[in-house]
């Protein structure tokens, strides 16, 4: 389960790394399902990264946070 505290930690981590955005990706395999952050660096295309995860068989984006 992804908690508000975990998301806040991820936001701090991404900001410290200089990321411009963060995707929260839900990975349904292997079991149990779990969420993880995917940081988008300046110059990277958010739409392209979103599409890569959405087209994956076992993953989907559940949230997008703009960090900068």
N, C-alpha and C positions, 0 to 999 in steps of 0.2 A: 504494500500500500504506500502510495506517495503522500507524504504529509506536507502541510504548509511549511513546517520547519525545514524539511529536506529541500523543497523548492527554493526557499530563501537562501539556504547554503549554496545551492547550485548557482543562484543569481550572483551571490558574492564571489564565487569561484570564477564565473565567466567574466564578471566585471574586472576582477584582478588580472585575468589573462588578456584583457583588452578586446574581448568579443563584442560584436555589435548586436548580436541576438542569440537567443537560446531556444532550441526546439526541445520540448519534452516528448520523448519517443516511448511508446508502450511496446514492449517486446513480448509477444505471446508464446515464444518458444525459446528455450526449453521451459518446462513447467517448473515452478509457478511463474505466471506472468510478472513482469517487473518493468518499471519505468526507469529511464536514464536520460541525462541531459546530453544534448549535442550542440556544441557551441559553434557559432558562425562568425568567422573572422571578418574584419573589414576587407572589402574587395570580393568576398564570396557572394554568390547569388543565393539568397534565401529561398527563392522559388524553386531553383534547381535542387537544392538539398532537400526541401520539403517533398518534392516529387520523387526523389530517390527512395525516401523512406516509405512514402505512400504506395509506391509500386512494389515494395518488398512484400513477400507473401505473409510474413509473420509480424510485421511491424506497422505501426501507424502513429502519426503525430497527434498528440492530444492537446498541446498548447504551444503557443509561440510568445516569447517575451522579448521585447526590444530593450537592450541594455544600455545603449549609448545614444 
